[in-house]
Each structure stands twice: as structure tokens, then as C-alpha cells.
Amino acid sequence: MDRLTLSHIDEQLESSEVAALCFLCRDVVNIRRLEGIADAKRLFLRLEEQGLLEDYSFLCQLLQTIRRADLLNRLETDSRRPEETDASPVLSEYRVALYKIYADMTEEHLETLKFLLSDKLGRRQTEACKTALDVFAEMEKTGFLSNTNLRDLHEILQRIDQQLAAIIQRYVEGITQPLPRRLSSHLSMDNQGVQPTTQPTQPVDVSTSETQPSYGEASVCTDAEPKTSSSLSDQTDYYALTHVPRGLCVVINNEDFTGMSKRNGTQADVEALRTVFTALGFTVLVRDNLTAGDMKLELHKLCMRNFLDEDALVICVLSHGEKECVFGTDGKPVFLRELSQPFSSRAAPTLAGKPKLLFIQACQGSGYQRGSMPCPPKVKQEEEEERESHLEEDAGPLRGETVPWGADFLLGMATVPECKSFRNTTTGSIYIQELCKQLKKSASSSKDNDDILTVLTRVNREVSKGEYLTYKQMPEPKYTLTKKLVLKCV
């Protein structure tokens, strides 16, 4: 990584922020190697020793956690994002949760925490602690706190502040859900004595109420049957949607292109998506007319976001397209895998175990679909001419490549591969309008089990019934969801 960039970051960090970074790194750098570090330059040297600065993904996670978006922007300006690999390091969610408690804790909270722990840690030790992170480090040293033992901290935080205690509860609930397996932060780390802690291997010890599931082992077993518990509530079949807002819905709306036709009618899709996802409790952001490079940059910035207080992510792309890709307004392709990769559990750890929904309104080829009837009924000539004058194809000239998917993704495609999709130049695209209609219908339904796959099956049925420029359109959902997702109005 560029030394000038690291030097600039060092100059901008306060001593308290450097201490926080050192605390966050305690699982990937030997604790004794972190002692006495007073500036970021020395910490960067330690990270280099562990191979954690070969690209800037791990540093981005650190800066995102301590809420230094300005320095993240510097990284994005000065560095080039490398290709993702299976060995990309992931910051410990356990330490992220502890940092969040520290960041939200007042001086009064800190003094109460030290007082309540003085009998366990010793008066001299607690008085020497200047911040909550110092307290947590002392608790870890004496064995009262670890990623598998949070009972003492949870009980104390319940007496101090329920919102702080809830951070622990959310962390525990998150790690008891089946998460994608994460690899160690560096391929040579097996002989460096660094143990990943994002997945605890012992039972998580924390107080729970009678209405919550008991927490058993949360371990990863290679080439073996996953461990399950029959005592878990039926609610484990459903993704949790408890936060307000539920999450973020980002709409990338490409209307005006270089060398391609304008996508008239797309604004009707934008408004339909804004209306329905706002009603479903999402914060809706619209990004208009992005080039391929701008689309990738927008997705990269989005994956750096902290999603701990959000339950889901929705991304809608309205554009021209070809097989396995969509186009920026400059006519350059963005492959579907590039839309999903930034939000895999390794790249966006705060989205691990949470549903990621991608809806793509774009052609996926130059072919047409026909119906199974050899002689479909014909409409009157003037109706046919009116229909053809308002229908266009979201097509383009290039071909792309296949899509590797991680867990908890849903990809809703407007059409099957090799074929075109259609858009009314006045009322919007056939697929997006039907999607919004069925989401709205399901959200107001009294059926609690009306999940997203049921909704998309209805979309398939309704869209496939119609004829567009005498052709058919068949949407195609693909998913790796591990639970049912039910979207209701907030």
C-alpha cells in the first residue's frame, strides 16, 4: 500500500482512535506486539507483518468501524481496489460490537461500569482504565470476557443501559444464525499463532429471556454435518426484521446513454419502487445516470457502510443490458457478479446472515420468447400499433460471464438469459411494475407466510401471461436465501 497514503491517515488520527484501532486488531496481531503503540504508523507496520495491508480491504473495515468516512474517501482516491480473494481478512464482529458499546458509552456509564467491576478486576486495575476499551481488555486478561463468554458484560450493561446491552444481544443472535464460512485473514497465518474469532467454537454464554432461543455451539465443521438444535423457535425459519428503518434500498436508474437509446418510462419505475419500499420501512436512495465506473464506485462505497443497525439491503438496477451484465450510461458493462460481490459476507461482514435483494430490469440477450400456443389470438390492428409504439427493449451489444453467489442473496431478473425484457415508455417496465404491485399486495395481506419467493412466483405468473410486441417475457428469480423473508408495511 502507498506509504504516503498511510502517512496521511496517521496524521489525521487522534491518539484515542489509534488506541481503538489497536483494540480492534487484538485478534489478528499478537497482543504483546500491540503494547506501547502510540501512533498509527507503528500499527501499520504490525499489520504489514501479518500481510494485512497487501490490499486496503482490512484497513477500510477498521476505518469504517471507527467512523472515519473522510479517511475512507482518501483510500478510495489514492488506491485501486484489488480483486477479491477467498483469503480476504475480515474484522472480528465481536470486537466491532465492543467498539460500538465504547462509542455509545457516556462518561457516567464508564464510571458505573468500572465501579461494578472493581470487585472482580481489582480496584487498582479499574482505576487505571481510561476508556471502556481499557476495561474490556482488562476483562479479557482476567477471563471475564471473550467472544464465547459475554455473560458478565451483558448483565452489567443491563443495569447500566438497555441500549448498550442490546448491542451484545444482537451480536449473540447474529453468531447463532448460520453464517457463511470465513477464511483466516492470511493464507500463511496458521504458523503465526493468530486465530480468527469471527466464529466462536464454544457455547456463547449470555443471559437470555424465556422468549429467546437458547444458544448452543456455533462452530464450523469441515466436511461434516452442520450442528442443529431442535429447540429453536420456528422464528429461526424467518429473517429478523426488527429495526426501523428496516434497511436500505438503492435504485440505480440509468435513463440517458451514450450510443444507446434513452430508456423512456424508467421514472415511473423509480417512483413505484420508492413508494413500495418506503412503505415497507426502507430508506430509499436513487442514483441517476451512472457510468459503469460510477456504478462500481457507488457499490464499493455502499459495501463500506455499517449495517449493524439494519436488517436487509435492496439494490434495484434499471438499465440496458445483455447476458449476465448491465450497462452504465457510457455503454460499458457491469457484470452481475460485480453487483453481488461487494456484499458477500467477506466483503461486508455487517451484512452476513442478512438478506440481500437485487432486482435487475434489463435485457439479458437479443433473443425473443414465444408462447406455447401456435396461433395466439390477434388484437385489432390499431391496438397493436399503439402497443408497439409504447414498448421498447432494454438490450445492448455485449455479452458477459457467469455469476458466483454467496449466501442470503436473492437475484430477481426481469427475464431469463438470452432474452429481451420490455418497458412501456409511459407506465414503466413490465417486470418492475408487476413486482411493485405484488409486493404491495403481499405487504397488506393477512397471510403471515407470504414470503418473497411466493411474491416472485406471482410476478412470474402475471408477467408470463401477457404479450409484448407479440412476444412473451419470463422473469427469473435466483436465490441462495437460507430463511423465509416476509416484507410487511411498517
N, C-alpha and C positions, 0 to 999 in steps of 0.2 A: 504494500500500500504506500502511496505517496507520503513521504516524510513531512513535506510542507503542510499537507492537509492535517496530519496528526498533530503537528506543532500548533497549528491554528486552533484545533479543538482543545488542546491542552491550555492555551492561553485564555480560552473562553470559559473554562470550567472552574467553579469555586471549590474550595477545599472540601466542603460538605458534600458536593457532588462527586468528587473523586473518592471520598470515603464510601459513598453509596455504590459507586461502580465496583470498588474492591469487594464490598459485601456481596454484590450480585455475582461476582466471579469466584466465590469461595468453593464452588463445586467443580470448577474446571481448572483452577490454579491451586497448587498446594498452599494451604493457609500460611505456612511459615514464609513462603515466598511473597506473600502479600503484606507481611508485617513491615511497618515503617514507611510504607509508600505514602508520599505527601503530594505528589503531582501525577498527572495523567501520563506523562512521558514514561515514567518507570512502569506504570501499569501496562502500557502498550508493549513495552519490552517483554514483560512476563507473558502477555498474550501471544506475542510473536514466537516465543519459545515453545508454546503449545500448538503452534500452527493455526491460531485462531484469527490471524489477520491476513491470511492468504487472499481472502476477499473481504468485503466490508459488511457481509450479512450479519455476523455476530455483533460487530460494533454498532450497527444500525439498531439491533434489538436492545442493546444496552442504552443507547441514547434515547430511543423511543420510551423505554421504561422510566427513565428519569425525566421525561417530558421536556427534552431539548430539541424541539422540532427545527429550530433555527440551525442547529449543527447537522441535523439530518439533511436539510436542504443543501448545506455545504458539501456533504458527502455526495449527494446526487449530482451536484455541479462538477465536482472535481474528480469523480471516479466513474468507472464504467461497470455496470452490473455484470457479474460473471454468470456463466451458465450454471444452473442449479445442479447439484450433485447429491447423491444419497448420503454423503458424509457431511453435509452442511450442519454446523453446530446449532444447537437450539438452547436458548436460555432457560434455566430451570424455572418452571411455573411456581414451584414452592418459594423460590427467592423473590419472584415477581410479586407474589401475594404478600410476603413480608414487607417488601418495599412499599407496596400500596398502603399497608397499615401505617408504616412510618410516615408516609407523605400526608396521610389524613389525620395524623395524631397531633393534638394540641399540646402545649407545654403542661397544662393541667393534667391531661391524660398521661403524659410521660411520668410526671411525679407520682401519680397514683399507681402506675404500673411498677415503678421502682419500689414504692412502699410495700405493695402486695407481694413482691418477690424477694424482699430483703431477707426474710427468714430462710428462704431456700438457697439464694445465691450468696448470702452474706452481705452485711451492711457495707463493708469496705468496697466490695466489688460493685454493688449497685450505685454507690455514691460516685464511683469513678466513671460510670456510664454517662456520656453527654447526650446521646441520642437513643431513640428506640432501637436503631440498628445495633448499637453497642450492647443494649440489653439482650437482643436476640442472639448475638454472638456469644455472650456470656451464658445464656441458657443452653445453647448448643454445646459449649465447652463442658458444662456440668451434666449434660444428658437430659435436661428437661425439655428440649425442643429438637425436633428433627423433621424431615419430610414424612416420616412414618409415625411421629408422635407429636400431636398438636393439642392434646387434651388440656394440659396446664395453661397454655396460652389462650386457648379458646374459652376456658372457664373464667379466666381473669378478664378477658376482653368483654365477656358478657356482663360483668359487674361494672366495667368502665363505660362502654358504649356499644350498643347493639349493632350499629352500622359497621364498626370495626370487627366485631365478632362475625358478622355476616360475610366478610371477606374470607375468613377461614372456612366458613361453611361452604361457600361457593367453590373454593379450591378443592375441598374434600369431595364434594359432589361431582366435580369435574373429573377427578382422577379415578373415581369409581365407575365412570362410564367407559365403555370400550373405546380406546383411542388408537389411532394408527401408531404402529411401532416406530420409534425414533432411534436412529443410529447414534453412536457416540460422536462427539464433536470433532474428532480427527481420527483417521484410519490407524495411525500409529499409537493411539492413546492407551492401548491395552498394556503396554510396557512402561507407561508413565505414571501409573498409580492414580489415574483420575477416573472416578466412577460417575456416570450420568445419573442424575437424580430426578429426571422428569417423570419416571415411572417408579413408584415405591415398590419394594419387593416384600415388605412386611405389612401386616394389617395396620391401617391408619387408625390411630387412637384419638377420638374426639367425641365429646358429648353430643348426643342427638336426642330429639324428641321422639315420642312414641309414633308419630305420624310419618317419620322418615325411615328410609331403609337402613338396616344395619350394614356397616362397612366391613366387608371381608377382605381377602387378599386382592391386591391389584398388581399382579405380576405378569410378565410376558414370558411365555414358554415357547421355545423354538421347536418346530416340527412336532407339536403336541396339541392335544385337545384344549381349547380355551376353558378356563375355570368359570363356572356359572353358579348362581345361587338361586334356588327355588323360592327363597323367602322374599325376594324382591317384589315390590309392588308392581301392579300392572302399569303404573305410570312410567316404568322403565321402557315400555314399548313406544313412548312418545317423546319427541324432543321437547325440552322445557322451554316455554315461552313465558317468562315472568317479568322481564324488565320492561320499563316504559321510558323511551321508545323500545320497541322490540328489537330493532336493529336498523341497518342502513340499506336503502335501495338506491343504487346509482344507475341512471339511464344515460347511455352514450347514444346520442341522436345525431347521426350523420345524414344531412339533407343535401348539401351543395358539394359537388365533386369536381375534380379536375379530370376531364376526359371521360366522364360518365354522366348519365342523365340525372337531373335533380329528382329527389325522392319526394314528390308532392304527396301530401296526405300524412306524412310522418308526424306532424304536430298533433294530429288527432290521437295518434298512439301515445305520444308523450303525455297528453292530458289525461287519457284513460288510465295509464299506468300511475300517474301522480295521484289521481283520485282514489284508486282502489288500494294502493299500498299505504297511502296516508291513513285511510280508514282502517287498515289492518295494523296500524300502530308503528309504521316505519317512518324514518326520516328520509325524505326523497330528495336526491340531488341530481340535477340534469346537466350534462356536459354536451354542448352542441358543437358539431362540425370539427372533429378531431382528426388530425392526420394519423397515420399508423404509428409514428413515433410518439405523438402526443397520447394516443390510447395506451401504449405500453407504459409511458411515464405516469399517467393517471392511475393505472393499475398498480404500479410499483409504490406510489405514494399511499395508495389505499391499503396495501398489504402491510405497511408500516404502522397502521393505526392500531390502537389498543382496543380490542373488542371484549375485554373482560366484563364490561357492563352492558353488553348487547348479546342477543340470543341467536341472531341469524344475519346473513348477508345476501342481498339480492342484487344481481347485475343484469341489466337489460341492454342489449346491443341492437340498435336499429340501423341497418346499413345495407349496402350492396354486398354480395358475397359469392363465393364459389365453394367447391368441395373442401370441407374442413377448414375454411378460413372466412373471415370477413374483411372488408376493405376500409382503410382510412380514407379521408376526403382527398388525399393525394393519389389514390388508386393503388397504394401498396398494401399487401396482405398482412393481416394479423391472424396467426393460426389459432384454432380453438384451444389447443394445449397452452398457448400463451395467455389465454383468458383465465384458465383454471390454475395453472402452476403457481402464480403468486399467492394463492390462498390455500395451498396444501398445508398440512399440519407442520411440516418442517419449515416452511417459509413464513407462515402466520400462526404461531403457536397459540395465540389467544382465540383463534377460531377452531382449534382442534375439538372434535366432538360436536361441533355445531353445524347446522345445515347451511350449505352454500348453494344458492339457486341461480342459475344462469339461463336467461331466456334470449334466444337469438332469432331475430327477424331478418332473414337474409336468404337469398338463393343458395343452394348447395350443388349447383351444376347447371348445365344448359338443357337438360332433358325435360320432357313433359310426362305427366302421368295421365293415363286414360282410365275411364271407368270400366267395369266388367261388362256392362250392357253393350251389346254390339251396335244397337241403334238407339242411342239416348234420345228422349223427346227434345224437339227443337222449339225454341221460343220464337216469337214474332220477329221479323227482320229488324224493325225499328228498335225493339228491346235489346236485340243482340248488338246492334250498332252502338246503342247507349252504354251497354255494359262494357264493350270493348274499348270505348273511348275513355273510360274511367279506370281501367285495370292496367297495371304495369307489372314488370318483373324486376325483382331485386337480384339481378345477375351481374356477373363480371367475367373477365377473361382468364383468370389464373386458376391453378389447382394447387392444393396444399398437401397435408400429410395427416396421419392418424393422431388420435388424442389419447394420451395416458391419463387415467383418472385416479384421484386419491379417494379416501373415504368421505362420506357425508356430502357428496356433490349430487346435484340434480341439474341436468342439462336439458332444457326444453327447446327443441329445434322446430322452426316453422315448417320444415319439410324434410323428407328423407334424403339421403345422399344422392347425388347425380341429378337432382330435380330442382325446378324453379318454385318459388313461392310468389304469392300475389298480394298486391296492395291497391286498395281503392284510393284514387288521388284526392278524394274528398273526405271520406269517412275513416280512412286508415287501413292498415293491413288486415287481412282476413284472420291471421293467426292471433295477433296481439289483441284485437278487438274481442275475439271469442274467448281468449284467455282471461281478459279482464271481466268479461261477462260471467264466466263460470266461477272465478274467484269471488266475485261479489255475491253470486248466488249461494255459494258454499258458506261464505262468511256469515250470512244471515240465516242459514239453515239451522234447524234444531238438532240435526244429527251431529253428535259429537265425534263420530268416527269418519266423517267426511274428509279424508286426508288428501294431500296434494296429488298423489298418484290417481286417486279417484277423480279429482278435478281434471287432471290432464287426459284421462281416458274419455271424459265427456267432451273435452276440447277436440280430441282426435275424432270422435264420432260426429260432432256437429260440423267441423271443417270438412271432413271427408264426404259429407252429404252433398255439398254444393258443387257447382261447376263454374269455372272461372276461365273466360276466353275459350269455352268449350272443353277445358281440361279439368283435371282433378288436382287436389292438394292434400297431402297426407303428412301431418305433423309427426314428429318422432321424439318422445322423451327417452333419455338415457339417465341412469341413476346408479349411485352407489350409496344411497341412504341406508342407514342402519336402524332407523326407527321411523315411526309414522310422524308426519308433520301435518298438524291441523292449524290452519290460519283462520282466526276469528277477528271480528271487529273489536277494537279496544274501546 
